[in-house]
Amino acid sequence: MAANLSAKTTGALSIAVVAVCLVMPSSVPSLASNGMFAKRPAFSEADQPVRMAAECREVRPMSDGIPELDYRIDLSVAGSLTAVKTDGVLWYLVLCSPPDVRIMCVTYQSNGMETGDRIIVKGGYRRRDADHVLLDPCLATRPEP
């Protein structure tokens, strides 16, 4: 009888999970979003690896047409730092210059990075306007030699 109850409980929980996904699909990243990344190798679902980091000149065409989403996606960009600022708590690392989209990476440490250093940033993508992208949270690393 206990095994029967367990199977019934498990079945009910499975049905409940499916129902939640059907009723609230926007609360769970869609597996169909992989199609959105097909021609955007520098984008991925949150905390997933990208196929390759974009160069500054590639960000605008690669990001065109991405709708505002209610879940996080990540972007990875390789470029030279144009600014490094801090407010004493957070660090703001800026890459890319006009006519390219400017990228601001919000992170907890500078790791000794300075203006002019070539770095790779990866973080939660938010398009602020046509010319600015915010990556928050964001990790910044130096490319491997």
N, C-alpha and C positions, 0 to 999 in steps of 0.2 A: 504494500500500500504506500509506503514512504517513497519508493522509487517511482511509483505512478504519480504521486503528488509532485515530485520533483520534475518529472517530464512535463506535467501540465503547467507548472510554474514557469519552466524554461520556455515552453511554447507561448505562453501568455506574454512573457517579457519580449520575445522575438517579435510578436505581433505589435506590441507597444512601440518598440524601436522603429519598426517599419512605418507605423502610423505617424509617429513624430516626424520622421523624415519626409513623409508625404504632405503633412499639414504645414510644416515649417521648413521647406527646402532651403530657404535662404540662410538658415542658421547653421547649415553644414556645407562646406565647400563642395561644389559639384564636381563629380568625376568628369563631367563634360567640359569643365574648364581646361582640361588638358588640350582640347582643340584650340583654345585661346592662345596657348603657349607654342603651338606648332611652328609658327614663323617668328617666334619671339624667344630665342634661346637664352636671353639674359633674364627672363622672368621665370618664376616658379611659384608653386603654392608655398605658404609660409613654412619656413625652416626646412625646405627641401632643396637639394642641390640644383643649380642651374647647369645648362649644357655648356655655356661659356659667358664670360662677362662681356658686356657691350663696351665699345669705345664711345667717347663723348659724341662723335658725329652720328652714331647709330641709334642713340636713345630716342630722338624725336620720331624718326620713321617707325621704330620698333614699338613705341608706346602709343602712337596714333590709333584711335579707335578703341582703346581699352575703356570700357564703361566704368562708372563709379560702382564699386563693389561693396557689399556689406560684410565681407570677410577679407582677411589679409592675404596679399600676394607680395612676393619679394622681387626685387630688382638688384642685379649685380652690375657694377660699372667700374671700368679701369680707366684711370686718367691721372693727370697731374693736379695737385692741390693748388687752388687759386687763393684760398684763405683758410686760416686756422684761428678760431676764436674760442674763448671760454667765458662762462658767467660765474666761474668758481665751482660749479657743480657739474655741469654738462660741457661737452666739447662739441663744436660745430665745425665740421670739415667740409669745405666747399670744393667741388670739382667742376670742370668744364666752363667755358666762356662763350658768350654770344658769338656767332649765331646759334650755337648748340644750346640745348636745354641745360640750365644750371642745376646741379645736384647738391643738396645739403644733407650730410650724414650727421645725425644726432647720436652721440656716443658718450661713454662715461670716462674715457681717457684718450689722450692724444698719442700715446705710445711713442712720444718724441718726434712725431711727424711734423714737418714744416712745409710752408709754402714752396712749391716747386717739386716736392717729392712725388714720385709716381706710386700710386696705391690702388688697391681694389676695395670697393665698399659693397656691402650687401645688406639690405634691410627692407623693412616694411614700406611698400610703395604707396605714396599719396601724391597725386598731381595737384599742385597748388594753383597753377594757371598754365597758360600755353608755354611759358618759358622757365618754369620752376618745378622741381620735384623734391619732395621731402622723403628721406628714408629714416624712419623712426619706428622701432629701435633699429640700430645699425651697428655693424662691425666693420672695422677698417683694418686691412692687413697690407703688408708690402708683398709685391709679387715675388715668387721664387726666382732666384737667379738662373 
